[in-house]
Each structure stands twice: as structure tokens, then as C-alpha cells.
Amino acid sequence: MLWVAFVLALIALPILLFTQALYVRRRVIRLPAAQGAITGQLWHPLRSSSPGHRVVHVLALGESPVAGVGVEQHEQGLPANVARALAEHYHREGAEDAEEEKLSFTWHAIGRSGVTAARARQTLLPRLRQHLEEHVRLENDGERVTFVVLVSLGVNDTFQLTGQRSFQYHLQRFVDEVDTILRLHCAARGREEEVDVALVVAGVADIGRFPGLPQPLRWLAGWRSKQLD
């Protein structure tokens, strides 16, 4: 009789998961993306009159966290907070080693709620190119430039059941193309030797901790997200 119960459980589980997925899709509130400017600037409080100048451009590309879902204004979101954290870290750790340097930070959010790694190349990269052309012209020869790029993807791939290899392939292509776009932008202006690029890929959020998902759907989604991480 145990094997009969086991077979019945295997039959019932997909039906239960499908029912729960429909319930979540219809009942869970979808929060809008943040409002306000998607670009901002922070000046380091020290060295404001020094001749040296370095600009750190914090560029965030990805899904809901980058789009500002859950906050009212983009200045409260992930890219702006990363820029603030870097500025505070520099203030604590770098002040003694850079007495002659003037430092400013800019941040820019290139996000779209619901985007997958495969779709990110088509939807986010054109916006990156546009931002660079309009706001990062590299016209000041005395200016040193650092790009800190944060990529946040994977939650939507988890829900859309993207395979691990497919996700890794599209994520790697996306990261490689971001790096290429930045370096070509700098090379076209003769600044490739003066620009540093740091690419950071955020881990996939543990969906098993999402309280809005019922069990066992939450457990399965959490297991899937860890497979992609």
C-alpha cells in the first residue's frame, strides 16, 4: 500500500504546484518600479579643491531590484545605495592614501521587472549604450574613470524554469557584452588605458525565503534558485 500512496503523491504534487502557481500569479500584489530620476551623483566630502579627479560610475543592470521594485524613488534603490556605500568606504579607508584626489560617484539604474538573462541583452544593453553616449563622454583628459558594474539576474529565470546551463550561458554572454560595450566606448575616445572596469554579478535571491509563496512551491522555487546561483 505504501507504493500506491507514493504513486498518488507523485501524481498529486504537480497538480498542487500548478494550482499554487496560479494562485500566486493572481493574488500576490505586483509592486511597481520606482519613480524619479534613474541617474544621480555623489561628491566625496573631502578633497573638493584638489587638482586630481576620479569619477566612479556605478552602473546597475538587471531585474526588479535594479528597477526599484519595493521603493518609491530610485534614489532609495540598489544602485544609489551601492554608490553611497562605496563613497563611505572610500571616506573611511582611502582618505589617508589619496590626499590629493578628488572623487565623485555617479549611479545609474538600468532595470526591467520580469527580465530574464536571455532577454536582458535585447532590453538592457541598448539602454546602456544610450546612457554612455549621453552621460559618460570622457571629454576631460585629466579625469580618471572607474566603472563599477553590478548585474542582478536570475529570479525570473527561476520562475520560468530556465535550465542551469542555459542561464549560465546567457548570463555570461550578457556580462561579456557589457564589458565589451564599456571598453569600446572608452577606446573610441582614446581613453582605454585610463579607465578601470569592475564587474560584479550578484547572487540569485533565495526564493525559498519569499513569504508570499506557499509550501511546497516555496521550497521547490528555493531549490531552483540555488541551482542557478
Disulfide bonds with the S-S distance in Angstrom:
none
